[in-house]
Structures are given as C-alpha cells and as structure tokens.
Amino acid sequence: MATIEVEHLSKWYGGTLAVDDISFSVQKGEIVGFLGRNGAGKTTTMRILTGSLGATEGRALIGDVDVSKDPQAVKRIVGYLPEFPPLYVDMTVRQYLTFCANLKRASNVSTSVERVIQETSLGTVAHRVIDHLSKGYRQRVGLAQALVHEPKVLILDEPMSGLDPQQRQEILDFIKGLAQRGVTVVLSTHVLAEVETVCDRVVIIEKGKILAQDSLEKLADAGRGIVMQVARMEPELFDRLAQIPGVVGAFEREDEVVVRADREVREEVARVAVDFGLLAMRAEQGLQDVFLRLTRGD
C-alpha cells in the first residue's frame, strides 16, 4: 500500500475551485516533487494532506489513516514545513523545538530536540532568540520542528527558501538521507534544479488539475523536441518543418521556434532552418522545458 494515496480530491473556496478532482500516490521512501505555478493548488493540497484543511470531495490517506476522519492521527505521523513557518519568535531555538516536541508527543523530548538540532545544523544558535536569527536560520528551525517527532511522511513547501547555495545542498543531501531511511517526502519548490537533484518522480499541477505525473526521465522523453532561434521567422519555415517525416508540430514561442517530433529529426530540422538564418538550436528535454510546455498549454 502506498504511504500517501489521494483519490479524486477537490477543494472549493466559495465559488472558486482550487483543487479539481486530483489523484496520485507516493510510495514509502519516495521523494516526489509537487510542482506548479503560484495559485496552481499546491499549498491547498499539502494542507489537506497534513490534516490542516478539509477537502470538499474525495479523500486522502496517509498510511491507513483517512485524513478527513482522523486529522490528529495524521499530524502524529506527518511533518509539515509550510512556506512561511509559524515560529514563536520570542522563544529561543531550543525552547521552541522543545515546545513542538511536547506538542507532537515525541517519544523522548530532550533526546529528540538535541537530535534535530544536530541534523539541521542549529547547534551554534540553539540558545538564541528566534527573532534575532537570519531568514536562513529561521527556515532551518521550521524544518527542525517538522522533523522533531520523527515523522514517517514529510511534506515540505519551499523548504530551501532563504538558504544560501551551501545550505541548500546540505538540506537536499539530508532529504535524500531521510528517504533512504524510509521517510516519504513530498517537496514543493520553484527551483526545478533542486527537483532534478533529489526527486524520484514529479507531479505537475495547473489550475487545480494534474497535468502530468511520472519519473523525470519519462517526462523528459515525452517532452522531446527542438528549440531554435532563427534570423527570419517566416511562414514558409513552419510549412517546411511540418513536411519533415516525424515532426508532429512546429510553432513560435517567445521569439523561438519549437519543433515537436516523435523521432530523431535534428539533422533534417537544421537543414531546413539554415535557409532562414539558424542562430542556435538545442534539445527541449530538461524539466524546465517540460514544465513550461505543460503549464503554458503548448
């Protein structure tokens, strides 16, 4: 059984449909990137999964627990880092984490607090008042509170916000280590390079609907294409490209020519494009290309 199972989930805010009949699953020890533009429905879905927000229709299971029926049980097995962690800034780091450990009923509060302080590299600031910390350290404190009760499932909304490049890499390595220990991770971020670094699969959502969900490799293959820059963007160019066997579409996108094909056609495409002043050509296979293609509706 999957650690997370979402079945036909929908959420209405008055007359606005924020999440529209989505279904997906996440296996134990898997890291899944949950991607979408601002307002796509990511945060709403994450809040439903953590038991912080009720769904309008459908259901979500964490392990064998139905989130809507027992949200308190869900909170005991899920760690959640929202995009803006709700910190009590008048407490010291250690006081705040001790408060969270008690609230989440950690098995051994003092041991759990010291463990998570070391895991998130907060040792040098553990005695300091949170209000006096930098944004990067506050983000680490937010991550620490999500981990203090050793959750089986970790849901992270922009966890690397405010961290410098070295801190980002440390947290990414830490997340990979958690997955190797069997922790299931759902990670939302706008930095797609981070997704490519740590995630096993991605789920892409737009306007409340899931557009794609698969491994990074399969998504890249599905998005195979060619992106070119030419000196003369003329109608004849698109007519000739469309006549190449294997080309299934060619169109203009932000001063570039995008060619979609179901086979290898780079040589034939380049031969045509040279007549129109070919300036540059690259493969459209990265996660960013796939994400942009899907969310723009190309």
N, C-alpha and C positions, 0 to 999 in steps of 0.2 A: 504493500500500500504506500502511496506517495505521502511524504511528510506534509505537503500542502496540496489541497485539492479545491479548486474553485470551479463551481458549476453554475452556469447561466446567471452570473451575478449582475445586478443592476442597482443603480442608486439615483434617485431623483432628489433634487433640491427645489421644492416648489414645482415650477414648470420647466426646470432645466434638467436634462438627462446627463448626468456627469459620467456614469459608467453604464454601458449599454450591452447587456447580455454577454458577458465575457466568461470564458472557460479556459483554464490552464492548470497544470500540475507541476510540482517541483519535488524531485526525489531527495532522499536523505543524502547529505554530504554534497549536494549540488549547489553551485553558485550561478544564479540566474540574474542577468541584467534586465531590469524593468525600465524600458526606455520610452520617451515621448516628449513632445514639446510642452511648454508651460500650458497648463489648463487641459492637458490630454486626459486626465483621470488617474494619474499615477498615485498621487498622495491620497486621494479618496479611497482607492483600492487598498493601499497599505494600511490606512486607518481602519478599514473594515477587517482586514486580516489580523490586526492586533487587538480587536475587540473594543476599540475606542469609538467606533461609529457603526451604526446598524445599517444593514443593506435593506433596500426596498423589495427586491426579489432575488431568488436564487439562494445559494448557500456557500459557505466556505468552511472547510475542515482543516484543522491543524492536528496532525496525527489522527486520532479517532475522536477528537473533540469538535463538536459543531460550535463555531464561533458565536452564532446568534443565541444559542441555548445556554452556553456557559462561558461568557466572556472572561470571568475571573479565573477560570481554569486555564484559559488561553494565555492570560497575562503571566501565569506562573511558568510557562514553557517557552514564551516568546520574549526576545529582547528587541526593543524598538528605539531607533535613533531618528527622531523627526528632523526635518530640515533646519528648524530653529529649536534647539534643545531647551526645554523649560527648566533652567537652572535656578537654584536659590542662591543668588549671588552674594548674600551676606554671610553664607557659611564658608568654612574652609573646604578644600577638596576632600579631605578625609572625612570631615563631618557630613558632607553631602552624600558621599558614597556609603557611609555607614547608615544614614537615614534611608537611602534607597535599598540597601541590603536588607534592612529590617522590614521595609515596606513590601519587598518582594519575597520575604521569608527565605532568605538564603540559609543553607544548612548550618554554616558556621560563619557568623557575620564578620568577625575580625579577620579570620583567615581569608575569606572571600574578598574583603576590601583590600588587604595587602597584596593579594594575588593580582587583582585587576589593576591596581596602581602600577605594579611592575610591568604587566602585559602592555599597558598603554603609555609607558614611559612618563609617568606623572610623579615619580619619586621626588624630584627636586622642587616641586611646587605643592606637594601634598599638604603642607602646613599653611599655605597661602589662602587668603580670601578669594573666592572665585571672581568677584567684581574687579580684582586687580590683575587678572590674567589676560593675556592676549587672546584674540579670536581663535587662533590655532589651538591653544591650550584648552580653551573652553570647549572646542569641538572634541578634543580628546576626553574631557570629563564627560561629555554627552555619550561618547562611545563606551566609556567605562561603566556608566550607570546601566547601559543596555546589556552589559556582559556580567554584571556583578553576581547574578543568581545562576550563572552557567546555563543559559537557555539552550534548548535544542534547535530553535529556529531564531535567526537573526534577520531583522528587517531594517534596512539602512536607507535613509532618504538623504542623498547628497552627503555622505559621511566624510569626504575629503575637503569639504568647504573650509577655506581659511588656512589650510595646511600648506607649508612650503614643499617643493619637489621631493626633498629627502623624507619629510614626514609622510607625504603621500605614499611613497614607495614602502616605507615601514608598515603603514596601515594595510596596504594591499598585500604585502607578504604575510601579515598577521591574519588577514581574512582567509588567504589560501591555507594557512596552517589550521585555522578553525575547521574549514571544510574537510581537510584530511583527517580530522578527529571526529567527523561525522555530523558537524553542525551544518544545517541547511541555511543558505544565505540568499536573500532577495535584495538586490542592490540597485538603487536608482541613482543615476548621475548624468550630467550633461557632458562630461568629459569622456568621449567614446573610446579614447586610447586606454583608459582605465578598464573599461569593459573588455576590450580585446586582450588585456593583460591577465585578467583573473576569471572571467566568466566562462562557464561551460556552454550556456545557451543564452539567448535573449528573447524577450517578449516585447514587441513594439506596439504601442497603443496610440491611437489618434482619435480625438473627439469621442472618447469613451469606448471605442471599438478596438479589438485586437486586429492589427494589420498583418502581423507575421509572428511566428514563434518557431525557432529552430536553432540548431547549432550555428556558430559563427561561420564555419566552413560552408555549410549548406546554404545559408543566406547569401554569402558572397557568390557562390556558384549561381544561385537563382538571379542575382543581380548583375550577372556578367554583361558587360557592354564596353563601349569605347567612347571616350570623351575627347573632343578635338577643338582646337582653335584654328580658324582659317581667316585669311585676309579678306575674302569676299563671300559673304553669306548670301548666296543666290538660290532662287527656287530650283534651278537646274541641279544644284548639288544634291538636294534631297531626293529629286527624281532619280538621279543616277544611283544614289546609295540604296534606294528601295529596290532597284533591279538586281542587286547583288544576291546570289543564292545564299540563304541562311539569315539574311537581315530581316528582322520582323518589325522594325520601326526605326525611324530617324526623325529627330525634331530639334528645335532650338531651345536652349535653356540658359538664360543669363549670359548671352554672348558666347555660348559654347554650342557645339554640335554633339548631341548624344545619339549614339547608334546602338540599338539592341539587336542581339543575334542569338541564334540557338546553336551556333558552332563557331569555330575559329575563323574569323574573317578579317583580321587586322591587315594582312597584306593587300587584299582586294580593296579595303576601305582606304588605305593610304594611297593606293594608285589613283583612285578617283579624287581624293582630297587634294592631291598635289596640283591638279589643274585649277584649284580655287585658292591657291596660296596657303598650303598647310604650314601652320606655325608650330603646333605642338599636338601630341597625341599621347594619351595614357589609358590604361585599363581602368574601368569602373568596377572595382572589386572590393574596396575597403568597406568597413562597417559604416563609415560616414556617408559614403556614396549610396549604400543601400538604404540607410535611414532617411536621407534626404529624398531619395526617389520615392519611397513609400509615403512619407508624410506630406510630400507635395502632390501626390496623386499622379505622378508621371506615368 
